[in-house]
Structures are given as C-alpha cells and as structure tokens.
Amino acid sequence: MKEYLHILTALLILIILPGKASAQIFDSISFETPTSKIIIDSVGNNIWEIGTPGKDFFNSAHSGTKAILTDSLSSFPPNDTSVFIYVIRNPYTSTCYTSMEFWHKYDMDTLNDIGIIDASYDGGNSWIVVNDTNNIMPWDSEFWWDYDYHKSNGNTSVHLLTITGKSDGWIQSRFNWQWWLPVKSDTIIYPPDSLMIRFTFISDSVETNREGWMIDDIVTLSAPWQNCTAIDENSADINISVIPNPFSLQTTIRTEYHLKNSTITIYNSFGQKAWQIDNISGQSVTVLRNGLPSGLYYLQLSEKGKLLATKKIIITD
C-alpha cells in the first residue's frame, strides 16, 4: 500500500488550503497509444524510442507494455547525445505550483553518462535546466527538483540535479516550478503558449554495455494561484538564518529581530500547511521535523498577521 502513496497524491489531488481552489491534473501520458505530445529528435543517431522493453534491467514498462527508453533491445552506444521533448499545450502556469511526476529506471556509468531535464517556453530558443532559480525578475520564480520515491523500499530521497548511475528499480521523481517559469534571466514569455520539457541522454566515449534511461507514466499537475500564501506587501522582510539546512531531525531559526508572540508556519511544495508553531518570543527557536516526509518546504515567520520572513528549507532522511 505504501508504494502507491505518491500515485494517490498525483491522482486524487486533494491538496487544498481552507477556502481555496483545488489542484488539478492537466496532462498525462503512458505511451500505450500514439501521441503528438512526444517529439523524438530525428537529427543524428537518436536512440530514444517508444516501445516494449526487452533488456535485462529494462524488462517491462511501469504500466501497460510500452515506455519511452534509450533503445528497447540494445545497450546505448558511446559518444551519444539523444533527445526527446514532451510538449504540454497551453499549460496552466500562473500558479502556486506546477509539478511534473514520472516513473523511471536508469542504468549508466556513474558521473560519466548522464540524463538532463530542462524546459523552454519560447519554442526551444532558450532553455532552463531543472535547477534552483530564485528572484528572477520581474516576478519571483522557483524551479527545483523535489523528490525521488523508491518503489523497491518505499523510501523518499532528495534528488541530485542530473540522472546518473544505476537506480534501485523503478523510481518516481518530481520537479516543480512556482509562479512563472523563466527561460532567460531577463525574459518571461507572456502569455504562455506551450511548455517544452526536454529529456537529454548523454554518454561518454567508453563502451560499458549499460542500458541507459527508461521513462513511463508522466503526470503534470497544477494548483491555481489562489492556493499560494501571498506575501504581504507590508512584509518586514527581516533576515533569518536556518542552521542546519538541510536537516533530518531539527533545525534552529535565529534572527537579530526580537520576536514577540510570533508564529512559524511550514508549507509543503504544494502550498499545504504542514506544521505551525505559535507564541514564539526571543531571537531563536528550534523547529523539530515532527514526522514530516523528506522534501522541500517553505517556512514563514509572521507576527500579529504581518509576514516577517520566508525561507526555503529541506528535510532529508
């Protein structure tokens, strides 16, 4: 039952703040039927294909019979760069968050063969790698990798920004973006047209007879902007430190500002309130993990209804 936790999260989308609108799935693909959403680059020797896996490790799709993978029968060649693009039509992007989840297996030479995911809003003229991006003007934006859910043991971990090595079976990964997704440091495409998500596999010059990368059951979901906890225009924006961050058991919040009856509220990456501490006074407070799953969260410090500071925190196992 535990292994279906994140599938239920994606399918039920019951992540609703009081009085707010719910999130919604607006796109999905399982590769069982032909689709115009997937563009496999035809330039050069592109080894991505939609088919039935027939290798030792890549021996079946996650669901149904088909997946998209780097060759359905053979190991990947050296010196290869192969690309496919997932085009999401008219994405709902003025949001509290938008997320993409997918199941994948990978078998690569660690640090030498890699998988990279990036995104474009301008027809592929510019791309932004799935990475942390903060304070992109004119609107603040966030774009980050969220988690890996390991089906083999039910554990959740924080993902590195590139795919490499060999997975422990099927892993469900998710990355998120908040507000508007920037494609350049000074440009945000408005109004948005189509969001292009590019999956690139790159191998080095050494033949290792490994199987590559296989992806299945992609789900994209979004919450309308009303689900966000808006930052008050009169925010005091004081400096706070969170040490350690990331943390696994507890962390300490410190500030030069003297708090009086303040409140710390922690939201998960969907904008759902996960934990709250009231009646805080002084200049430091210890925040316990309190059983929260590993992943990315937002901590907000407020006093008498006025937002003092917001900080991104990461909980690890």
C-alpha positions as CSV (number, residue, x, y, z in Angstrom):
1,M,0.0,0.0,0.0
2,K,2.8,2.4,0.9
3,E,4.3,2.2,-2.7
4,Y,1.1,3.9,-4.1
5,L,1.3,6.9,-1.8
6,H,2.7,9.3,-4.3
7,I,0.4,7.9,-7.1
8,L,-2.6,8.7,-5.0
9,T,-1.2,12.2,-4.3
10,A,-1.0,12.8,-8.1
11,L,-4.3,11.3,-9.0
12,L,-6.5,12.5,-6.2
13,I,-5.0,16.0,-5.8
14,L,-6.8,16.7,-2.6
15,I,-4.2,19.2,-1.5
16,I,-6.4,22.2,-0.6
17,L,-5.9,25.1,1.7
18,P,-9.1,26.2,3.6
19,G,-11.3,28.2,1.4
20,K,-9.1,27.8,-1.7
21,A,-9.5,26.0,-5.0
22,S,-8.0,22.5,-5.5
23,A,-5.1,21.4,-7.7
24,Q,-5.7,19.6,-10.9
25,I,-4.1,17.2,-13.3
26,F,-3.9,18.9,-16.8
27,D,-1.8,16.5,-18.7
28,S,-0.6,12.8,-18.6
29,I,0.9,10.2,-20.9
30,S,1.5,6.5,-20.6
31,F,3.0,5.7,-24.1
32,E,0.4,3.0,-24.8
33,T,-1.1,4.8,-27.7
34,P,0.5,7.2,-30.3
35,T,0.7,10.8,-29.2
36,S,1.7,14.1,-30.8
37,K,2.9,15.3,-27.4
38,I,6.2,13.5,-27.7
39,I,8.8,14.7,-30.2
40,I,11.8,12.5,-30.7
41,D,14.7,14.4,-32.2
42,S,15.4,13.0,-35.7
43,V,18.8,14.6,-36.1
44,G,21.7,12.2,-35.8
45,N,21.5,8.8,-34.2
46,N,18.8,9.4,-31.7
47,I,18.3,6.2,-29.6
48,W,15.1,7.3,-27.8
49,E,12.1,5.2,-28.9
50,I,8.7,4.3,-27.7
51,G,8.4,0.6,-27.4
52,T,8.3,-2.6,-25.4
53,P,11.4,-3.0,-23.2
54,G,13.3,-6.2,-23.9
55,K,16.6,-5.9,-21.9
56,D,17.8,-7.5,-18.6
57,F,17.1,-4.5,-16.3
58,F,14.7,-2.7,-18.6
59,N,12.5,-5.8,-18.8
60,S,9.0,-4.2,-18.6
61,A,7.2,-0.9,-18.7
62,H,6.0,0.6,-15.4
63,S,2.4,0.2,-16.5
64,G,1.0,-1.4,-19.7
65,T,3.5,-2.7,-22.2
66,K,5.3,0.4,-23.5
67,A,7.6,3.1,-22.3
68,I,10.0,5.6,-23.8
69,L,13.6,4.4,-23.5
70,T,17.1,4.6,-25.0
71,D,16.7,1.7,-27.4
72,S,14.3,-1.1,-26.4
73,L,16.7,-4.0,-27.1
74,S,20.3,-2.9,-27.1
75,S,22.7,-1.1,-24.7
76,F,23.5,2.5,-25.5
77,P,26.5,3.4,-27.7
78,P,29.4,5.6,-26.6
79,N,29.6,9.3,-27.6
80,D,25.8,9.5,-27.9
81,T,23.5,12.5,-27.3
82,S,19.8,11.7,-27.7
83,V,16.8,13.9,-27.0
84,F,13.1,13.8,-26.8
85,I,10.7,16.6,-26.0
86,Y,7.4,16.5,-24.2
87,V,5.2,19.4,-25.3
88,I,2.4,20.5,-22.9
89,R,-0.2,22.6,-24.8
90,N,-1.4,25.8,-23.1
91,P,0.0,25.0,-19.7
92,Y,-1.6,26.5,-16.6
93,T,1.4,28.3,-15.4
94,S,0.3,31.4,-13.4
95,T,0.1,29.1,-10.4
96,C,1.1,28.4,-6.8
97,Y,3.0,25.5,-8.3
98,T,3.1,23.2,-11.3
99,S,4.7,19.8,-11.0
100,M,5.7,17.0,-13.3
101,E,6.0,13.5,-12.0
102,F,7.3,10.4,-13.9
103,W,8.5,6.9,-13.2
104,H,11.9,5.9,-14.5
105,K,14.7,3.4,-14.4
106,Y,18.3,4.2,-15.3
107,D,21.5,2.2,-15.8
108,M,24.5,4.4,-16.6
109,D,28.2,4.7,-15.9
110,T,28.2,7.0,-12.7
111,L,29.2,10.6,-13.4
112,N,30.3,9.8,-17.0
113,D,26.9,9.1,-18.6
114,I,24.1,11.5,-17.5
115,G,20.5,12.5,-18.0
116,I,19.5,16.1,-18.0
117,I,16.0,17.7,-17.9
118,D,15.4,21.3,-19.0
119,A,12.4,23.4,-20.1
120,S,11.6,26.1,-22.7
121,Y,8.6,28.5,-23.2
122,D,9.9,30.0,-26.5
123,G,9.8,27.2,-28.9
124,G,13.3,25.9,-27.9
125,N,15.2,29.1,-28.5
126,S,16.2,29.2,-24.8
127,W,16.2,26.5,-22.1
128,I,16.5,26.4,-18.3
129,V,17.8,23.3,-16.5
130,V,15.8,21.8,-13.7
131,N,17.7,23.7,-11.0
132,D,17.1,26.2,-8.2
133,T,16.4,29.7,-9.6
134,N,15.5,32.5,-7.3
135,N,14.3,36.1,-7.7
136,I,14.1,36.1,-11.4
137,M,12.6,39.5,-12.3
138,P,10.0,40.9,-12.9
139,W,8.3,38.1,-10.9
140,D,10.0,35.8,-8.3
141,S,10.1,32.3,-9.7
142,E,11.2,28.9,-8.3
143,F,12.2,25.9,-10.4
144,W,13.5,22.9,-8.4
145,W,13.8,19.1,-8.2
146,D,11.5,17.9,-5.4
147,Y,11.9,14.2,-4.6
148,D,12.6,10.6,-5.6
149,Y,10.2,7.9,-4.4
150,H,11.9,4.5,-4.4
151,K,9.3,1.8,-5.2
152,S,11.7,-1.0,-4.1
153,N,11.7,0.0,-0.4
154,G,9.1,2.8,-0.1
155,N,11.8,5.4,0.8
156,T,11.8,9.0,-0.4
157,S,15.0,10.9,-1.1
158,V,16.2,14.2,-2.4
159,H,17.4,14.0,-6.0
160,L,20.6,15.4,-7.5
161,L,20.2,17.7,-10.5
162,T,21.3,15.2,-13.0
163,I,20.5,11.5,-13.6
164,T,23.5,9.1,-13.4
165,G,24.4,5.7,-12.0
166,K,22.0,2.8,-11.6
167,S,18.6,3.1,-10.0
168,D,17.3,0.6,-7.4
169,G,14.4,-0.4,-9.7
170,W,11.6,2.0,-10.6
171,I,11.8,5.5,-9.1
172,Q,9.1,8.1,-9.2
173,S,10.6,11.6,-9.5
174,R,9.0,15.0,-9.3
175,F,10.2,18.5,-10.1
176,N,8.2,21.7,-9.5
177,W,8.0,25.3,-10.6
178,Q,6.3,28.2,-8.8
179,W,4.8,31.3,-10.3
180,W,6.1,31.9,-13.8
181,L,8.8,29.7,-15.4
182,P,11.6,31.9,-16.7
183,V,13.5,30.9,-19.8
184,K,16.1,33.8,-19.6
185,S,17.3,36.0,-16.8
186,D,15.5,39.0,-18.2
187,T,12.6,37.4,-20.2
188,I,9.4,35.7,-19.2
189,I,7.1,34.7,-22.0
190,Y,3.6,36.1,-21.7
191,P,1.1,34.9,-22.5
192,P,2.4,31.4,-22.3
193,D,1.9,29.1,-25.3
194,S,3.4,25.6,-24.9
195,L,5.8,24.4,-22.3
196,M,8.5,22.1,-23.7
197,I,10.2,19.7,-21.4
198,R,13.4,18.2,-22.9
199,F,15.0,14.9,-21.7
200,T,18.6,14.6,-22.9
201,F,20.7,11.4,-22.5
202,I,24.5,11.8,-22.9
203,S,27.1,9.0,-22.9
204,D,30.9,9.3,-22.8
205,S,33.4,7.7,-25.1
206,V,33.7,4.4,-23.1
207,E,31.6,1.4,-24.1
208,T,30.1,-0.1,-20.9
209,N,27.2,-2.2,-22.2
210,R,24.7,-0.4,-19.9
211,E,21.0,0.1,-20.7
212,G,20.5,3.8,-20.4
213,W,17.3,5.6,-19.3
214,M,13.6,4.5,-19.4
215,I,10.6,6.7,-18.5
216,D,6.9,5.9,-18.1
217,D,3.7,7.3,-16.7
218,I,4.3,11.1,-16.9
219,V,1.7,13.2,-15.0
220,T,1.7,17.0,-14.9
221,L,-0.4,18.8,-12.3
222,S,-1.1,22.3,-11.1
223,A,-2.7,24.4,-8.5
224,P,-4.2,27.8,-9.3
225,W,-2.6,30.9,-7.8
226,Q,-5.2,31.2,-5.1
227,N,-3.6,28.2,-3.4
228,C,-0.5,30.2,-2.7
229,T,0.0,32.0,0.6
230,A,0.6,35.5,-0.8
231,I,3.4,37.7,0.6
232,D,2.0,40.8,2.3
233,E,3.1,44.0,0.6
234,N,3.9,45.3,4.1
235,S,6.3,42.4,4.8
236,A,9.1,43.4,7.2
237,D,11.5,41.1,5.3
238,I,13.9,40.6,8.2
239,N,17.0,38.4,8.0
240,I,16.8,35.0,9.5
241,S,19.2,32.0,9.5
242,V,18.2,28.4,9.4
243,I,21.0,26.1,10.7
244,P,21.4,23.3,9.7
245,N,19.6,23.3,6.3
246,P,19.0,20.7,5.0
247,F,18.3,18.9,8.3
248,S,16.9,15.5,9.3
249,L,15.8,15.8,12.9
250,Q,15.7,19.5,13.9
251,T,17.0,22.9,12.9
252,T,17.3,26.3,14.7
253,I,15.9,29.6,13.4
254,R,17.8,32.7,14.5
255,T,17.3,36.4,13.9
256,E,18.5,39.8,15.2
257,Y,14.9,40.9,15.4
258,H,13.4,40.3,18.9
259,L,10.3,38.2,18.3
260,K,7.2,38.6,20.4
261,N,4.2,36.2,20.1
262,S,5.3,35.3,16.6
263,T,4.3,32.3,14.5
264,I,6.3,29.9,12.3
265,T,4.2,28.2,9.6
266,I,5.7,25.5,7.4
267,Y,4.2,24.7,3.9
268,N,5.0,21.8,1.7
269,S,5.8,22.3,-2.0
270,F,2.1,22.2,-2.9
271,G,1.3,25.2,-0.6
272,Q,-0.4,23.0,2.0
273,K,0.2,23.9,5.6
274,A,2.2,21.1,7.2
275,W,3.1,22.4,10.7
276,Q,2.8,25.6,12.8
277,I,4.5,26.9,16.0
278,D,2.8,29.7,17.9
279,N,3.7,32.1,20.7
280,I,7.4,32.4,19.8
281,S,9.4,35.0,21.7
282,G,13.1,35.9,21.7
283,Q,15.6,35.6,18.9
284,S,15.9,31.9,18.3
285,V,13.6,28.9,18.1
286,T,14.2,25.2,17.5
287,V,12.0,23.6,14.9
288,L,11.5,19.8,15.0
289,R,10.9,17.6,12.0
290,N,7.6,16.5,13.6
291,G,7.3,13.4,11.4
292,L,7.3,15.3,8.1
293,P,8.4,13.4,5.0
294,S,11.7,14.4,3.4
295,G,11.4,17.0,0.7
296,L,11.3,20.8,0.1
297,Y,9.3,23.1,2.4
298,Y,8.7,26.8,2.9
299,L,9.0,28.4,6.3
300,Q,7.1,31.6,7.0
301,L,7.8,33.7,10.1
302,S,5.0,36.1,11.0
303,E,3.9,38.4,13.9
304,K,0.5,39.9,14.5
305,G,-0.6,39.0,11.0
306,K,2.4,40.6,9.4
307,L,4.9,38.4,7.4
308,L,8.4,38.9,8.6
309,A,10.4,36.4,6.5
310,T,10.2,33.4,4.2
311,K,12.8,30.7,3.9
312,K,13.2,27.6,1.9
313,I,14.1,24.5,3.9
314,I,14.9,20.9,3.0
315,I,14.2,17.8,5.2
316,T,16.3,14.7,4.4
317,D,16.4,11.2,5.7
